Amino acid sequence: MKRFSLGRGFTFVLMLTLAFIMLYPFIFMINTSFKSKAQFFGAPGHSLLSWQKVFTALPVGRQLINSTIVCAGAILIILAVSSLAGFALAKLTFRLSPIFFLGIVGAMLIPLQSIIIPAYINASHLHLLTGYWGAILLYSALGTPFATFLMTSYFRGLPDDLIEAAVVDGLSYTAVFRKIALPLAIPALVTIVVLQFIQIWDDLLVGLLFLQNQDYRTITVGLGALAAGRTTDIPVLMAGSIISAIPAIIVYLIFQKQLVNGLTAGIGK
């Protein structure tokens, strides 16, 4: 009993330490955002000056809208492609389906840095760097392999007898997908939405390269440009970072239960 209590105590202390390490940067951001530049360098007190400055230094509202448009466009494409491909690979077996599935798994292993230059050149030739479509299409291409893998794993967990019974009753495979498979795959779809939203919303590299026009910059790109100035106002940057982080945190907190269910149900089957 004593050894068991010591083990639990050690685990509690370890988890508390890890929680502090993970939460400290966010606590630092919040505390710093409520300081002026002079207060950040040692003057006493707190103020709302940095929060006022961030809305004058950046078009926060417009950039939040841009981030939402890019995320929504990419996620819709990812959901459409991955759900159809996942259902086909899981239930419509054909000779080359294992090769296609291995190709999808292999695409998950390709690092972004190795394809970013050719992707940028191709997007430039297609004149996709001055609007949303260059970033949306690249985010879609990057997110589709994992989403397809997850949807394939999830659809494989659906009983084959259910699909066969629906086909025998006269439904086409398109109708089976739309009326049976897709409603049952909502946990997996929610998982994809949450993971892709967080990844796309927080990404800087793709947005920085593929959103050349300042009117189409996302909030992350705007903060990156603000930090690249000759003199960086750290409290203003921290205030902007909090504004940028809030949507991703809200989405995660709302859908965390569905996220866990979708991951365990999809990968575990």
Long-range contacts (C-beta under 8 A, 24 or more apart in sequence): 26-245, 28-238, 29-238, 29-241, 29-242, 29-245, 30-238, 30-242, 32-234, 32-235, 32-238, 33-235, 33-238, 33-239, 33-241, 33-242, 34-235, 35-235, 36-235, 37-233, 37-234, 37-235, 37-236, 39-235, 40-234, 40-235, 49-235, 50-233, 50-235, 50-236, 50-238, 50-239, 51-239, 53-233, 53-236, 53-239, 54-236, 54-239, 54-240, 54-243, 57-226, 57-233, 57-236, 57-240, 58-219, 58-222, 58-223, 58-226, 58-240, 59-222, 60-219, 60-222, 60-240, 60-243, 62-215, 63-217, 63-218, 63-219, 63-221, 63-222, 64-219, 64-243, 64-247, 66-132, 66-211, 66-216, 66-217, 66-218, 66-219, 67-201, 67-218, 67-219, 67-220, 67-247, 69-132, 70-132, 70-135, 70-136, 70-139, 70-200, 70-207, 70-211, 70-218, 71-196, 71-197, 71-200, 71-201, 73-132, 73-136, 73-140, 74-135, 74-136, 74-137, 74-139, 74-140, 74-143, 74-196, 74-200, 75-143, 75-192, 75-193, 75-196, 75-197, 75-200, 77-136, 77-137, 77-140, 77-144, 78-139, 78-140, 78-143, 78-144, 78-147, 78-192, 78-196, 79-147, 79-189, 79-192, 79-193, 81-140, 81-144, 81-147, 81-148, 82-144, 82-147, 82-148, 82-150, 82-151, 82-192, 83-151, 83-177, 83-182, 83-185, 83-189, 84-177, 85-144, 85-148, 85-151, 85-152, 86-147, 86-148, 86-149, 86-150, 86-151, 86-152, 86-153, 86-154, 86-155, 87-151, 87-155, 87-177, 87-181, 89-148, 89-152, 89-155, 90-151, 90-152, 90-153, 90-154, 90-155, 90-156, 90-158, 91-155, 91-158, 91-160, 91-163, 91-173, 91-181, 92-173, 101-149, 101-152, 104-145, 104-148, 104-149, 104-152, 105-145, 105-149, 107-145, 108-145, 108-146, 108-149, 112-142, 112-205, 112-206, 116-205, 116-206, 116-209, 120-209, 120-210, 123-210, 128-210, 129-209, 129-210, 129-211, 129-212, 129-213, 130-212, 130-213, 130-216, 131-213, 131-216, 132-211, 132-216, 134-210, 134-211, 135-206, 135-207, 135-210, 135-211, 135-218, 138-206, 138-210, 139-196, 139-200, 139-203, 139-206, 142-206, 143-192, 143-196, 143-199, 143-200, 146-195, 147-192, 147-196, 150-188, 150-191, 150-192, 150-262, 150-263, 150-266, 150-267, 151-185, 151-188, 151-192, 151-266, 153-266, 153-267, 153-269, 154-185, 154-187, 154-188, 154-262, 154-265, 154-266, 154-269, 155-181, 155-185, 156-269, 157-265, 157-266, 157-269, 158-184, 187-258, 187-261, 187-262, 187-265, 187-266, 188-262, 188-265, 188-266, 189-262, 190-255, 190-258, 190-259, 190-262, 191-258, 191-259, 191-261, 191-262, 191-263, 191-266, 192-262, 193-255, 194-251, 194-252, 194-255, 194-258, 194-259, 195-259, 197-248, 197-251, 198-248, 198-251, 198-252, 201-244, 201-247, 201-248, 202-244, 202-245, 202-248, 219-243, 219-244, 220-244
